[in-house]
Amino acid sequence: MAKIYFDAATAGNPGESACAVVIITDEERFHYTKPLGQMDNHSAEWASFQFALECAVKHHIATCLVYTDSKLIEDSINRGNVKNEKFKVYYNEVLKLEQNFELLFVRWIPRNQNKEANHHAKQTLYQLTKQSKK
């Protein structure tokens, strides 16, 4: 079963945002980053989750354990809905992407256990904000 870690970083709330995904399979380790544009921190986490599943689909991963340090995302997935209308578009996309997996679990982890994804997200955000200051 693949392990997938994702995280988002935001400069301001809302502000410039970026995300990172780390996919660990029995054979390989992949990491991906993506600029997300201007958004609030919770929207950035949702966009990061969607991106993580898109990456996993490209690798034909059938079963996975997805780790997030966003309690909001874990609670929403386990509850089967989102309370805030703003996140419904992400939630619906995640539900569509979930259909590509035989088995997918989402588990909350403390931020200190999500260091690799956090590091890549912050590095990508740093590069974006550094470029925009030039």
C-alpha positions in Angstrom: 0.0 0.0 0.0 1.4 3.4 -1.0 1.8 6.1 1.5 1.0 9.6 0.4 1.9 12.8 2.3 0.7 16.3 1.2 0.9 19.8 2.6 0.3 23.4 1.6 2.1 26.6 2.5 0.5 30.0 2.3 2.2 33.4 2.7 -0.6 35.4 4.3 -4.2 34.2 4.7 -5.2 34.6 2.0 -2.0 34.8 0.1 0.3 33.2 -2.4 0.2 29.4 -1.9 2.0 26.3 -3.0 1.7 22.6 -2.2 3.8 19.5 -2.2 3.1 15.8 -2.4 5.3 12.9 -1.4 4.4 9.4 -2.7 6.2 6.4 -1.2 5.6 3.0 -2.8 7.5 -0.3 -2.1 9.8 0.5 -5.1 10.1 4.3 -5.3 9.7 7.7 -3.7 8.3 10.6 -5.7 7.8 14.3 -4.8 5.8 16.9 -6.6 5.2 20.6 -6.0 2.7 23.0 -7.5 2.0 26.7 -7.2 -1.6 27.3 -6.2 -2.0 31.0 -6.7 -3.8 33.3 -4.2 -5.9 31.4 -1.6 -6.6 30.9 2.1 -4.8 28.2 4.0 -7.7 25.8 4.1 -8.4 26.1 0.4 -4.7 25.5 -0.2 -4.9 22.2 1.9 -7.9 21.1 -0.2 -6.1 21.9 -3.4 -3.1 20.0 -2.2 -5.2 17.0 -1.4 -6.7 17.1 -4.9 -3.2 17.4 -6.4 -2.0 14.4 -4.3 -4.7 12.2 -5.6 -4.1 13.3 -9.2 -0.4 12.4 -8.8 -1.3 9.0 -7.4 -3.7 8.3 -10.3 -0.8 9.1 -12.7 1.3 6.4 -11.0 -1.6 3.9 -11.2 -1.7 3.5 -7.4 -4.7 1.3 -6.5 -4.4 1.3 -2.7 -3.0 4.1 -0.5 -2.9 5.6 2.9 -3.0 9.4 2.6 -1.6 11.4 5.5 -2.5 15.0 6.2 -1.8 17.4 9.0 -5.2 19.1 8.2 -7.8 17.9 10.7 -10.4 19.7 8.6 -9.7 17.4 5.7 -9.6 14.2 7.7 -12.8 15.1 9.5 -14.6 16.0 6.2 -13.6 12.8 4.5 -14.5 10.6 7.4 -17.8 12.5 8.0 -18.7 12.3 4.3 -19.3 16.0 3.7 -18.0 19.5 4.0 -19.7 22.2 6.1 -18.2 25.2 4.3 -19.6 25.8 0.8 -16.2 27.2 -0.3 -14.6 23.7 -0.1 -17.4 21.8 -1.9 -15.7 22.1 -5.3 -12.5 20.5 -3.9 -14.5 17.9 -2.0 -16.5 16.9 -5.1 -13.2 16.6 -7.2 -11.7 14.5 -4.4 -14.8 12.2 -4.5 -14.4 11.8 -8.3 -10.7 11.0 -7.9 -11.3 8.5 -5.2 -13.2 6.3 -7.8 -9.7 5.5 -9.3 -8.7 3.7 -6.1 -9.6 0.2 -4.8 -8.8 1.4 -1.3 -8.0 4.8 0.1 -7.7 5.9 3.7 -7.1 9.4 5.0 -5.4 9.8 8.3 -4.5 12.9 10.3 -0.9 13.2 11.5 0.8 15.9 13.6 2.7 18.5 11.5 6.1 17.1 12.8 5.3 13.8 11.1 4.7 15.5 7.8 8.1 17.2 7.5 9.0 16.2 4.0 5.9 17.4 2.3 5.9 20.5 4.6 9.5 21.3 3.6 8.9 21.0 -0.2 5.7 23.1 0.1 7.6 25.8 2.0 10.5 25.7 -0.4 8.2 26.1 -3.4 6.4 29.0 -1.8 9.7 30.6 -1.0 10.8 30.4 -4.6 7.5 31.8 -5.7 7.6 34.8 -3.3 11.3 35.4 -4.0 10.5 35.6 -7.8 7.6 38.0 -7.3 9.8 40.4 -5.3 12.2 40.8 -8.2 
